[in-house]
Amino acid sequence: MTKGRPVSPEARQLRNTGILFGLISAATFGTSGTFAKSLLHQGWSPAAIVTLRITGAALILAIPALYAIRGRWHLLRRNLPHAAAYGIVAVAGCQLAYFYAVQRLSVGVALMLEYLGIVFVVAWNWAMHGRKPNWLIAAGMGLSILGLALVLDVFGGVKLDLLGVVFGLLAAVGLAVYFVTAGSSHEDALPGITLAGVGLGLGALTLWVAMAVGLVPW
């Protein structure tokens, strides 16, 4: 948007719709840790929770994903590595690390660690592409890190599960990959719903194979 240029009603409506979906997404994801915590107490493994969760999502999105691509299979072939990174690292890997963190930490602490991924994205763009954050973004990053330090009580001598913190930081890396892969756009990019459906399917398949060969416990 050019500075001083009026925003059209269509652009304003699109922006407001995006903000609404972002808030709904954050709220629904935030509740996943609470549900996962109860399943973990019942003896479920993090891998089982993540696998069934993304398998169900992949099945739900299968038809919309195929409809959105409308037989343009060349787009799928060109973007298969991109979809694999999205599904295996950003979805399956991120959620698996997050639920392992929830197994050892409180849901709030695990979420705070994972959402450092947003800070990682800003830092990555600054280091790799020279996109220096403005003062508002920099202030938000500082508040996020300060809030995390207060939640973790780093100044109070409270002993945290170190492995849980490591899993939380791995989830943050996965979240950063999620934003980078989902936000990239080019002329031959997959439709968003197709990227989500194919990515979830590849992530689910990877986890099923990993459990079948004993790499992760069911």
N, C-alpha and C positions, 0 to 999 in steps of 0.2 A: 504494500500500500504506500503510495506517495504521500509525503508529509503535506498536510493541509488540504488534501483531496478528499471530498465527501465520499462516504461509504454508501454504496447502493443498498437498497433494502434486501436484495437477494444475497449480497455478500454478508450483510449483518445477520440475516436469518441463518445462513450456512454456518457462520461463526458461532452463533448461539446454540445451534443444533449440535455442533462439535463439542462445545463446552458441556452441554447436557449429557451427551454420550460418554464424555470423559469422566464426569462425576459418577454416572451410573456404573461405569467400568471399575472405577476406584472403589466404590462401595461394595460391589459384588465380589471383587477380588479380596477386599479386606475381610469379608466374612468367611472366605475359604479357609483361612487359618484356624478359625474357631471350630468349624466343622471337622477339619483335619485333626485337630487336637483331640476331639472326642473319639474319632476313629482310632487314633494312635493308642488311646487308653484302652480301647477294646481289643488291641492286639494286631491291628493292621500295620503293615510296613509302609513307609513313605512311598516306596516304589509302587505298591499295589494301589494306593490312593491316586497317585499321579497317572498311572497307566489307565485305570478305569475312567478317570475324569477326562483325559484327553481323547480316549477312544470314543467315549460317548459324544463328545463335542465333534469329533471328526465324522461320525456317522450322521449327526444332525446337519452338518454343513455339506455333506457329500453332494446332495442334489443341487442346492443353491450354487455350490462351487462349479459344478459341471455346467449348469445353466449359464453362469456368468461368462464362461470361456467360449461357449457356443461353437465347439469343434475346432477352435484355433489351437491345435495341439503343438504347433511350432512355438507358441509362447511358453507353453509348459516345458518343452525341451530346453529352450534357451534359459529359462529361469529356474530349472530344477536345482542347481547348486544353491541358489539364493533361497528357495523354498526349504531345502534341506537344512541350511544354517538356521533359518527361522524356526523350523519345527523341532530340530534335534537339540540345538543349543539354547535358543531363546525361549522355547516353550517347555519341552521335556526337561532339559538340563536345569533351567531356571526353577521350575516348579519342584523338581526333585530335590535340589539344594535347599530351597525354601522350606519344604516339609521336613527335611532332615534338621534344619535349624529350629523349626517349631518343636521337634521332638526333644530338643535340649534347652530351648529358651522359651520365654513367654512369647505369645503371638505379637504383642506390641513391639518388643525388641527385635524380633525377626523381621517384621515389616519395616522398621526403621533402617535396619541394615540393608535390606533389599532395595529400598527406595533411594539408597545412595547411587543406584544405577543412573539416575537422572543427572547427578553431579558428575559421574563418570563420562556421560555423553557430552556434557558441556566441556569438560576438560579435554576429551578426545578431539572435539572439533577445534578447540583452541590450539592444542599441540600439533595436530596433523594438518589442519586447514587454515590456521591463523585467524579463526573467527573468535576474536576476543569478546567475552561477554560484557554487556553494558552493566552499569552500576546496579540496576534492579536485579538482574540475574545473579550478579556476584553477591549481592546482599542476601538473596534467597539461598545461594549455596552456603554462605557463611552461617545463616540461621539453621539450615538443615544439619550441618556438621555440629553446631553448638547443641541443637536439640538432641542429636544422637548421643553426644557426650554426656548430656544430663540424664537421658534415659538409661544409658549404660552405667551411670554413676561412676565415671572414671576417676572422679576426684574423691570418692568416698571410700575407696578401698574394698568395694564389693567384688567378690570373686565370681567371674562369669565362666561359663563353660567355653573354653577356648575353641574346641572343635565346632561348637554351635555357632560361634562368631565367624569362624572360617566358612562354614556352610552359608551363613547369611551374606558374607561378602561374595561368595561364588554366585549366589542368587542375584546379587547386585550386578555382577558382570553379565549374567544371562539377561537381566532386564535391560542393560545397556545395549546388548546385541539385539534385543527385541525392538527397541526404539529405532536403532540404526537400520535394521533390515526392513521393518514395517514402514519406515518413513521414507525410504529411498524410492524415487520415481524416475522413470525414463520412458521413452516412446514405446518400447516393447515390454513394459512391465506387466505382470499379471494383475488382473482385477483384485482388489483387496480381499474380497470374499473367497476367491480362488486360492490366493496365497495362504489365507488362514486355513482353508479346508485341506489343501495339499500338505501344508506344513504340519498340521495336527496329525494327519494320517501318517506321515513319515516319522514324526516323533513317537506316535503310539507304536508303530511297527518296530522301531528301534528298541523301545522298552520291552516289548513282548519278546523279542529275540534275546535281549540282555538277560531277562529273567529265565528264559528257556535254557540258556547255557550256564546259568548260575552266577552271572556277574553281579546282579542285584537280587536281594531276597524278596520273595513274594510274601 
